[in-house]
Amino acid sequence: MVDLAQDLAWFETWKSSTTYAHLQQRPIAYFCAEFALESKIPTYAGGLGVLAGDVIREAADRDVPIVGVGLYYRQGYICPTKATEDGKLVEVCVNTPATSVGLEQVMGEDGAPLKIVVPIQDQHIEAQVWKWTRANVVVYLLDTDVEPNADSDRKITERLYVAHSEMRLKQQIVLGIGGLRLLEALQIHPSIYHLNEGHSALLGLELIRHQMQERKLSFDEAKAFARRRLVLTNHTLVPAGNEVYGDDLVSLLLERYAKDIAVPVTELVKLGLVHEASSFSMTLLALRMASVVNAVSKLHAKKAREIWHDHPMVAVTNGVHIPTWDRVTQDVKAPGVFWKVHQERKGELLKYITAQTGRKWDQDTMLVGWARRIASYKRPGAILEDAKRFAKLARNSERPMRLVIAGRPHAADTEGNKIREDILKLVEGELQDVAAYLPDYDLAQAELLVAGCDVWLNTPVVGFEACGTSGMKAALNGVLPCTTKDGWVDEAELYKVGWLLKDADVSTDILDVLEQNILPMYYDRNSAAVPELWEEHMRNSREMILNQFSATRMLRSYIEMMYL
């Protein structure tokens, strides 16, 4: 088995290769609708953006020539919330100027702010550009909130994953088509274009245009050339993550673009049409345009083959950027050291929970955490389905436990919002002494949770969570997994690391496993009040992540399996 040291050594050797020298001149262009670069920059929603941020940070650490392209959202995805008189949480959105979060405006050769022109419907929309830099890696973010755009067009990039389908499609036109025009304006000529999910799939059309003009090719010839240079990472099999639009809407918004490149709009729309339907799929467009497609775990690749028979995927399991998520600050091999370090991190989280919710919990009480986007297939309320039994376990005087839940549903996810309301009723009602909900889930809060909980609960329906990297971050910090065998967990060995849950009856099994296995082990202490077997599990979980699930290994796999 390859470990982290071998992956790091591989990069040092690779830097002397001709391939690396070529990428120095013609880098990888990495397109994504969201980037979790820093907690304060409102350009991320959840796992997709966090993964993109980890890729960028890892590329900077390894000095891999990658340039990121995305959008700047002034209101972001998660607006701050406040409680109303009837106890409901409502959003209070604010506009965040790019300069206030440390982004730098990109200037043109004339010294004025660079403007990128994108054809949408019957007009041309302008976008200014911001950049974020780490070492030699830059992420560029397009922003339509600029004159002379009409007020409605200035709002195109206002919200991440805006619910309105026409506005969402306009965002994807700006990202895909405008993103390539931005690189051309900056005289950056990538060798490979990497789409992180299908949101930026319209880049494929712009690559075709570029090949038609530069090589004087026909549309079909240019399509073949463009396909050689485009790779795709697919992240989800869930319908909500695979956007579909009416072909009439796509035709309308691409009308000007089709005229500009002298190609019938029907030819453009055909590339994304769902078979025997009048629907346009961004995912199908991306799959058809990509020369290589990767799934984000081995199980995900297997499940994807059942859906997209004509588009096989290689498996590149996600990994996490170790320096970003590792809050273990010293060598923890000696007995008792890891436990002591973890208790310090747990104390920080408990202080935060007290500040946010008023709950004052004892540091020696076992803390279970569930934190990610709230969606029905993730089953966030599974542990509370039998609220009475949960309460009895949690209030046991000899082996008590506490529960913290964090996460947000999409504003348009009716079912997800109903699930959150049900959780809030329990947490603020009959379970308020033993459970807490944290609103406004962001990077900073996530860093506290993945290092401060004792147990990381992961309950997706098996086959629905493509990877699920939050569990990797937690295990890296010695937070033990209690999880269904989905995503990356399907390829992990959890013996003396954590506990697997039954997919079919997860709500009952959680409480059974907690009562019979987890709580007894947690409270089995030696004379120094250290749970020796628990700490052994903590060390094992950390080593597993370091050696098998790092972003270093993931980026190496991208290079070997996709870029080369």
Secondary structure by P-SEA (a helix, b strand, c coil): cccaaaaaaaaaaacccaaaaaaaabbbbbbbccccccccccccccaaaaaaaaaaaaaaaaccbbbbbbbbbccccccbbbbcccbbbbbbbbbbbccccbbbbbbccccccbbbbbbcccbbbbbbbbbcccccbbbbbbbcccccccccccccccccccccaaaaaaaaaaaaaaaaaaaaaacccccbbbbccccccaaaaaaaaaaaaaccccaaaaaaaaaacbbbbbcccccccbbbbbaaaaaaaaaaaaaaacccaaaaaaacccccccbbbaaaaaaaaccbbbcccaaaaaaaaaccccbbbbbbcccccccccccccccccccaaaaaaaaaaaaaaaaaaaacccbbbbcccbbbbbbccccccccccccccaaaaaaaaaacccccbbbbbbbcccccaaaaaaaaaaaaaaaaccccccbbbbccccaaaaaaaaccccbbbbbcccccccccaaaaaaaaaccccccccccccccccccccbbbbbcccaaaaaaaaaaccaaaaaacccccccaaaaaaaaaaaaaaaaccccaaaaaaaaaacccc
